[in-house]
Amino acid sequence: MPRDMQIPFKRWISTFMKWLVDEASFGLFTFTELTRFIAAVIEFPYKVALSLLSTGFLKGQGSDAVQILPPVSWIAVIAIFAMIGYFAGGRRLAVLVGACFGFLALFGQWNNAMVTLASILIAVPLGIAGGLLLGIAGYRWKWFALFLKPLLDLMQTVPVFAYLVPILFLFGFGPTAAVVATIIYALPPMTRISMLALKGVPDEVHDLGRMVGCTGRQMTWRVLVPSAMQGLMVGVNQVIMLALNMVIIASMIGAGGLGYEVLTALRRLDIGRGIE
């Protein structure tokens, strides 16, 4: 097709993104200020988690930073997560969790693993909460579900790398952008499963909620969500799996951790380092 007949879609997108960053305003604040606020909200708990698990609490910036409080020791971290595994699934799960964390320490990947774990600890709860809220909204308002379903289809169809360009443009290079990318990538399955799980709640449960005089909020959070918990846990599992799957890809925009180690091994064709 002649060049003059081709639609300059990429130029339109570039122009729109430039306008969004440089000029878009909501009156009290600009779009750039909004993205910076979102980044700050995500960055604060991430830095706390990173300080606890890997770097320790630092005073100062860059090469002048001084550690004022060390991170939690690897023995304590293994013990804490083994206890969580014990209460969640018994002795076998506790042994498995302890062995997996011990493997990371034994092979010298502890610091990288803790950087990755810090981002996962932030991305997973936010992905679960966001997906659940969108799923509830789609369940309660049919018009919103009609809008949401094709959007979720698009999000799951678009290649993962396509997320990185606009996120990098809006949030900059660094761990915060990587956490945002992970949340967006893990959000669609939780949203879909939330809508499906809520639709699967028996009519008798709805009738019971109405009989006892539940308000709309009480019906949602005290009746429907607990009744759909078994289905919702499938969504939680998917969010965790997709967040871990995003680790290597997110390392391209500053996630660091294990993903960066694998990415470096791929670039150097270092098979041993990559498999480890």
NUZANU-649045 format. One record per residue (C-alpha): residue number from 1; residue in one letter; x, y, z. Coordinates in steps of 0.5 Angstrom, whole numbers, plus 500, padded with zeros to 3 digits. Example, Ala and Ser with C-alpha at 12.3 -4.5 7.8 and 13.67 -1.06 7.14 Angstrom:
# NUZANU-649045
+-----+--------+-----+-----+-----+
| num | residu |  c1 |  c2 |  c3 |
+-----+--------+-----+-----+-----+
|   1 |      a | 525 | 491 | 516 |
|   2 |      s | 527 | 498 | 514 |
+-----+--------+-----+-----+-----+
***
This chain:
# NUZANU-649045
+-----+--------+-----+-----+-----+
| num | residu |  c1 |  c2 |  c3 |
+-----+--------+-----+-----+-----+
|   1 |      m | 500 | 500 | 500 |
|   2 |      p | 503 | 507 | 498 |
|   3 |      r | 505 | 511 | 504 |
|   4 |      d | 501 | 516 | 503 |
|   5 |      m | 495 | 512 | 504 |
|   6 |      q | 497 | 509 | 511 |
|   7 |      i | 494 | 511 | 517 |
|   8 |      p | 500 | 514 | 522 |
|   9 |      f | 497 | 511 | 528 |
|  10 |      k | 504 | 511 | 531 |
|  11 |      r | 505 | 518 | 530 |
|  12 |      w | 498 | 520 | 533 |
|  13 |      i | 500 | 515 | 540 |
|  14 |      s | 506 | 519 | 540 |
|  15 |      t | 503 | 526 | 540 |
|  16 |      f | 498 | 524 | 545 |
|  17 |      m | 503 | 521 | 550 |
|  18 |      k | 507 | 527 | 549 |
|  19 |      w | 501 | 532 | 550 |
|  20 |      l | 499 | 527 | 556 |
|  21 |      v | 505 | 528 | 560 |
|  22 |      d | 507 | 535 | 558 |
|  23 |      e | 500 | 539 | 558 |
|  24 |      a | 494 | 534 | 560 |
|  25 |      s | 491 | 537 | 567 |
|  26 |      f | 485 | 536 | 571 |
|  27 |      g | 484 | 543 | 574 |
|  28 |      l | 488 | 542 | 581 |
|  29 |      f | 493 | 537 | 578 |
|  30 |      t | 496 | 535 | 572 |
|  31 |      f | 497 | 528 | 569 |
|  32 |      t | 504 | 528 | 571 |
|  33 |      e | 503 | 530 | 578 |
|  34 |      l | 498 | 524 | 578 |
|  35 |      t | 503 | 519 | 576 |
|  36 |      r | 508 | 522 | 580 |
|  37 |      f | 503 | 521 | 586 |
|  38 |      i | 501 | 514 | 584 |
|  39 |      a | 509 | 512 | 584 |
|  40 |      a | 510 | 515 | 591 |
|  41 |      v | 504 | 511 | 594 |
|  42 |      i | 507 | 505 | 591 |
|  43 |      e | 515 | 507 | 592 |
|  44 |      f | 514 | 508 | 600 |
|  45 |      p | 512 | 501 | 602 |
|  46 |      y | 516 | 498 | 597 |
|  47 |      k | 522 | 501 | 600 |
|  48 |      v | 520 | 499 | 607 |
|  49 |      a | 520 | 492 | 604 |
|  50 |      l | 526 | 492 | 601 |
|  51 |      s | 530 | 495 | 607 |
|  52 |      l | 527 | 490 | 611 |
|  53 |      l | 529 | 484 | 607 |
|  54 |      s | 535 | 487 | 603 |
|  55 |      t | 539 | 493 | 604 |
|  56 |      g | 537 | 495 | 611 |
|  57 |      f | 535 | 502 | 613 |
|  58 |      l | 539 | 507 | 610 |
|  59 |      k | 541 | 515 | 612 |
|  60 |      g | 543 | 519 | 606 |
|  61 |      q | 543 | 518 | 598 |
|  62 |      g | 547 | 514 | 593 |
|  63 |      s | 555 | 513 | 596 |
|  64 |      d | 554 | 517 | 602 |
|  65 |      a | 548 | 513 | 605 |
|  66 |      v | 550 | 510 | 611 |
|  67 |      q | 546 | 504 | 614 |
|  68 |      i | 543 | 505 | 621 |
|  69 |      l | 539 | 499 | 622 |
|  70 |      p | 541 | 492 | 618 |
|  71 |      p | 536 | 488 | 614 |
|  72 |      v | 532 | 482 | 618 |
|  73 |      s | 537 | 476 | 618 |
|  74 |      w | 536 | 470 | 613 |
|  75 |      i | 535 | 465 | 618 |
|  76 |      a | 529 | 470 | 621 |
|  77 |      v | 526 | 470 | 614 |
|  78 |      i | 527 | 463 | 613 |
|  79 |      a | 524 | 462 | 620 |
|  80 |      i | 518 | 467 | 619 |
|  81 |      f | 516 | 464 | 612 |
|  82 |      a | 516 | 457 | 615 |
|  83 |      m | 512 | 459 | 620 |
|  84 |      i | 507 | 462 | 615 |
|  85 |      g | 507 | 455 | 611 |
|  86 |      y | 506 | 451 | 617 |
|  87 |      f | 500 | 455 | 619 |
|  88 |      a | 497 | 455 | 612 |
|  89 |      g | 498 | 448 | 610 |
|  90 |      g | 502 | 444 | 615 |
|  91 |      r | 508 | 441 | 616 |
|  92 |      r | 510 | 439 | 609 |
|  93 |      l | 509 | 446 | 607 |
|  94 |      a | 513 | 449 | 612 |
|  95 |      v | 519 | 444 | 610 |
|  96 |      l | 518 | 446 | 603 |
|  97 |      v | 518 | 453 | 604 |
|  98 |      g | 524 | 453 | 609 |
|  99 |      a | 528 | 449 | 604 |
| 100 |      c | 526 | 453 | 598 |
| 101 |      f | 529 | 459 | 602 |
| 102 |      g | 535 | 455 | 604 |
| 103 |      f | 536 | 454 | 597 |
| 104 |      l | 537 | 461 | 595 |
| 105 |      a | 541 | 463 | 601 |
| 106 |      l | 546 | 456 | 599 |
| 107 |      f | 547 | 458 | 592 |
| 108 |      g | 548 | 466 | 594 |
| 109 |      q | 542 | 469 | 591 |
| 110 |      w | 539 | 471 | 597 |
| 111 |      n | 540 | 479 | 596 |
| 112 |      n | 537 | 478 | 589 |
| 113 |      a | 531 | 474 | 591 |
| 114 |      m | 529 | 479 | 597 |
| 115 |      v | 529 | 485 | 592 |
| 116 |      t | 524 | 480 | 588 |
| 117 |      l | 520 | 478 | 594 |
| 118 |      a | 520 | 486 | 596 |
| 119 |      s | 517 | 487 | 589 |
| 120 |      i | 512 | 481 | 589 |
| 121 |      l | 510 | 483 | 597 |
| 122 |      i | 507 | 490 | 594 |
| 123 |      a | 505 | 488 | 587 |
| 124 |      v | 501 | 482 | 589 |
| 125 |      p | 496 | 485 | 594 |
| 126 |      l | 495 | 491 | 590 |
| 127 |      g | 493 | 486 | 584 |
| 128 |      i | 489 | 482 | 588 |
| 129 |      a | 485 | 488 | 591 |
| 130 |      g | 485 | 492 | 584 |
| 131 |      g | 482 | 486 | 581 |
| 132 |      l | 477 | 484 | 586 |
| 133 |      l | 474 | 491 | 586 |
| 134 |      l | 474 | 491 | 579 |
| 135 |      g | 470 | 484 | 579 |
| 136 |      i | 465 | 487 | 584 |
| 137 |      a | 464 | 493 | 580 |
| 138 |      g | 463 | 489 | 574 |
| 139 |      y | 458 | 484 | 578 |
| 140 |      r | 454 | 489 | 580 |
| 141 |      w | 453 | 494 | 574 |
| 142 |      k | 452 | 490 | 568 |
| 143 |      w | 454 | 496 | 563 |
| 144 |      f | 461 | 496 | 567 |
| 145 |      a | 462 | 489 | 565 |
| 146 |      l | 460 | 490 | 558 |
| 147 |      f | 466 | 495 | 558 |
| 148 |      l | 470 | 491 | 562 |
| 149 |      k | 470 | 485 | 558 |
| 150 |      p | 473 | 487 | 552 |
| 151 |      l | 478 | 491 | 555 |
| 152 |      l | 481 | 485 | 559 |
| 153 |      d | 481 | 481 | 553 |
| 154 |      l | 485 | 487 | 550 |
| 155 |      m | 490 | 487 | 556 |
| 156 |      q | 491 | 479 | 555 |
| 157 |      t | 492 | 479 | 548 |
| 158 |      v | 497 | 485 | 547 |
| 159 |      p | 504 | 482 | 548 |
| 160 |      v | 507 | 483 | 555 |
| 161 |      f | 513 | 488 | 552 |
| 162 |      a | 508 | 493 | 550 |
| 163 |      y | 506 | 494 | 557 |
| 164 |      l | 513 | 497 | 558 |
| 165 |      v | 513 | 503 | 553 |
| 166 |      p | 508 | 507 | 556 |
| 167 |      i | 509 | 505 | 563 |
| 168 |      l | 517 | 507 | 562 |
| 169 |      f | 514 | 513 | 559 |
| 170 |      l | 509 | 515 | 565 |
| 171 |      f | 513 | 513 | 571 |
| 172 |      g | 520 | 513 | 569 |
| 173 |      f | 526 | 507 | 570 |
| 174 |      g | 526 | 504 | 576 |
| 175 |      p | 523 | 499 | 581 |
| 176 |      t | 516 | 503 | 581 |
| 177 |      a | 515 | 502 | 574 |
| 178 |      a | 516 | 495 | 574 |
| 179 |      v | 511 | 494 | 580 |
| 180 |      v | 506 | 498 | 576 |
| 181 |      a | 507 | 493 | 570 |
| 182 |      t | 507 | 487 | 574 |
| 183 |      i | 500 | 490 | 577 |
| 184 |      i | 497 | 491 | 570 |
| 185 |      y | 499 | 484 | 568 |
| 186 |      a | 497 | 480 | 573 |
| 187 |      l | 490 | 484 | 574 |
| 188 |      p | 486 | 481 | 568 |
| 189 |      p | 485 | 474 | 571 |
| 190 |      m | 483 | 476 | 578 |
| 191 |      t | 478 | 481 | 575 |
| 192 |      r | 475 | 475 | 571 |
| 193 |      i | 475 | 470 | 576 |
| 194 |      s | 472 | 475 | 581 |
| 195 |      m | 466 | 476 | 577 |
| 196 |      l | 465 | 469 | 575 |
| 197 |      a | 466 | 467 | 583 |
| 198 |      l | 461 | 472 | 585 |
| 199 |      k | 456 | 470 | 579 |
| 200 |      g | 457 | 463 | 582 |
| 201 |      v | 454 | 464 | 589 |
| 202 |      p | 447 | 460 | 590 |
| 203 |      d | 441 | 464 | 590 |
| 204 |      e | 439 | 462 | 597 |
| 205 |      v | 445 | 466 | 599 |
| 206 |      h | 442 | 472 | 596 |
| 207 |      d | 435 | 471 | 599 |
| 208 |      l | 438 | 470 | 606 |
| 209 |      g | 442 | 476 | 605 |
| 210 |      r | 436 | 480 | 603 |
| 211 |      m | 432 | 477 | 609 |
| 212 |      v | 436 | 479 | 614 |
| 213 |      g | 436 | 486 | 612 |
| 214 |      c | 443 | 487 | 609 |
| 215 |      t | 445 | 493 | 605 |
| 216 |      g | 448 | 493 | 599 |
| 217 |      r | 455 | 494 | 602 |
| 218 |      q | 454 | 489 | 607 |
| 219 |      m | 451 | 484 | 602 |
| 220 |      t | 457 | 485 | 598 |
| 221 |      w | 463 | 484 | 603 |
| 222 |      r | 459 | 480 | 609 |
| 223 |      v | 455 | 475 | 604 |
| 224 |      l | 457 | 475 | 597 |
| 225 |      v | 465 | 475 | 598 |
| 226 |      p | 466 | 470 | 603 |
| 227 |      s | 461 | 465 | 600 |
| 228 |      a | 465 | 466 | 593 |
| 229 |      m | 472 | 465 | 597 |
| 230 |      q | 474 | 459 | 594 |
| 231 |      g | 473 | 461 | 587 |
| 232 |      l | 477 | 468 | 589 |
| 233 |      m | 483 | 464 | 592 |
| 234 |      v | 484 | 461 | 584 |
| 235 |      g | 484 | 469 | 582 |
| 236 |      v | 489 | 470 | 588 |
| 237 |      n | 493 | 464 | 586 |
| 238 |      q | 493 | 467 | 578 |
| 239 |      v | 496 | 474 | 581 |
| 240 |      i | 502 | 470 | 585 |
| 241 |      m | 504 | 466 | 579 |
| 242 |      l | 503 | 472 | 574 |
| 243 |      a | 507 | 477 | 578 |
| 244 |      l | 513 | 471 | 579 |
| 245 |      n | 512 | 470 | 571 |
| 246 |      m | 513 | 478 | 570 |
| 247 |      v | 520 | 478 | 574 |
| 248 |      i | 524 | 477 | 568 |
| 249 |      i | 521 | 482 | 564 |
| 250 |      a | 520 | 487 | 569 |
| 251 |      s | 528 | 487 | 570 |
| 252 |      m | 528 | 491 | 563 |
| 253 |      i | 525 | 497 | 566 |
| 254 |      g | 529 | 497 | 573 |
| 255 |      a | 526 | 491 | 577 |
| 256 |      g | 533 | 488 | 579 |
| 257 |      g | 533 | 482 | 583 |
| 258 |      l | 533 | 475 | 580 |
| 259 |      g | 530 | 477 | 574 |
| 260 |      y | 536 | 482 | 572 |
| 261 |      e | 540 | 476 | 574 |
| 262 |      v | 537 | 472 | 569 |
| 263 |      l | 537 | 477 | 564 |
| 264 |      t | 544 | 478 | 565 |
| 265 |      a | 545 | 471 | 564 |
| 266 |      l | 541 | 471 | 557 |
| 267 |      r | 545 | 477 | 554 |
| 268 |      r | 552 | 473 | 556 |
| 269 |      l | 549 | 466 | 554 |
| 270 |      d | 551 | 464 | 561 |
| 271 |      i | 547 | 458 | 562 |
| 272 |      g | 550 | 456 | 569 |
| 273 |      r | 548 | 463 | 572 |
| 274 |      g | 541 | 463 | 568 |
| 275 |      i | 539 | 456 | 571 |
| 276 |      e | 542 | 457 | 578 |
+-----+--------+-----+-----+-----+
***
